[in-house]
Amino acid sequence: MRILVVNPNSTRSMTEKIVVAAKAAASPGTEIVGATGKGAPASIEGHYDEAMSLPGLLAAVREAEAGGIDGVVVACFDDPGIDACREIATGPVLGICEAAVKAASMLATSFSVVTTLPRSVPVIEHLVHRYGLSHQCRRVRSAAIPVLALEEPGSNARMKVRDEILRAIEEDHCEAVVLGCAGMADLTEWLSAETGIPVIDGVSIATRMVEALVGAGLRTSKINAYALPNEKMTG
């Protein structure tokens, strides 16, 4: 089985971190293929960055599809371009937000999300509502850190994430926390030990969920909404 794990932004160090997390979660014999968004912003922090990342993301999925990839993980918590990716892919495509919040709903009766910047909060709230889990999500919280601070050696970003999780436990009375950024993928084990609750990373969960769907012989539906795009002239 071969799974594409694509980082829609253009920061290669983040891609490397994401691939490590996916490989750690993958079953023996599963090959993880990493990709970085070409021509994309260095980080995705808002609707504009998300839109600018889509050409590179779709190109990576299309290339992998042509190479016979079995499934795709879109490793950005905004779940950018998921529906478009599903149109051009035949195997399962999962975003890390959808995978993580659905996993949280199976592990606890309530959860909060801890993300990076405040501007990401409404984006994630919208996604949680789309995935039908607003009744279990106590709150989407921001640790008030730029995404790229997670890549800086010596940064106190990880401590800010931990402190925000502790506040979520005290103030939201949540039973689990979802990490709202792919750049936090390497913090899961440490944060779980520090806070004493399940801390869920979407990269790991999405990787295993794609494995399960592929292993069950399931593919993306190709009628109506996720049918292959119609061929058209471009200007």
Buried (B, 14 or more C-beta within 10 A) or exposed (E): BBBBBBBBBBBEBBBEBBBBBBBBBBEEEBEBBBBBBEEBBBBBBBEEBBEBBBBBBBBBBEEBBEEEBBBBBBBBBBBBBBEBBBBBBBBBBBBBBBBBBBBBBEEBEBBBBBBBBEEBBEBBBEBBEEBEBEEBBBBBBBBEBBBBBBBEEEBEBBEBBBBBBBBBBEEBEBBBBBBBBBBBBBBBEEBBEBBEBBBBBBBBBBBBBBBEBBEEEEBBEEEEEBEEEEEEEEE
